[in-house]
Amino acid sequence: MKCIVIANGHIGDYERHRKYVKKGDIIFCADGGARHALEMNIVPDYVLGDFDSLDSQIKARLDNMVKPEQFIGFSREKDKTDTHLAVEMALEKKPGKIILMGATGSRLDHTLANICLMTAFENAVPILLVNDNNELILINRSITLHGEPGEEISLLPLTPTVYGLTTAGLKWPLYDRTLVMGDSLGISNVMLESTASVTIKEGRLLVIRSRD
């Protein structure tokens, strides 16, 4: 079982996002993220937040679908974002994975905060952040990527230093390299085959699969 957390950022390609949702997934909507769920014909299991971005018309539609106890309200004067709270609630269900969507957009502060959420909960469960053009996942050891030849893969350190970076199946291979935060060496590599691997010895590395 996995949990889907839908935030109130930008989603343009609903068809692409809907493919991540399977029967049995538990759906958490962070405040105005509920509008995205309805656009994908998904009924949320929980809607939570301070409800400052939940349109009244969307709320009226949800009232016919979601039980009152599944609306969980928080004060506007709080120490965590609605998305942060939604991820914490999702973790209570002990999922095998969390997929975070609607987490990027014009608010760069919220976009960066949501990417950093992946580091806050990395020891609890893998979090995959998706938007119209990207998939992001954080690793502390290794990952095998399944995709298509020509797919772009970028590697960004999220700790001051990443040690022992080794790749296979990418156009520009790296072997036991050290990357420091801010280094652009890992940007825009390319998959040569249908699988590729990325391994590190120490640190935290953001792996980004991009499509344009």
Helices and strands as residue ranges (DSSP letters): E 2-6, H 14-18, E 26-30, G 31-33, H 34-39, E 46-49, H 56-63, G 68-70, E 71-73, H 82-91, E 97-101, H 108-120, E 127-130, E 134-139, E 142-146, E 152-157, E 161-168, E 177-180, E 189-190, E 195-199, E 205-210
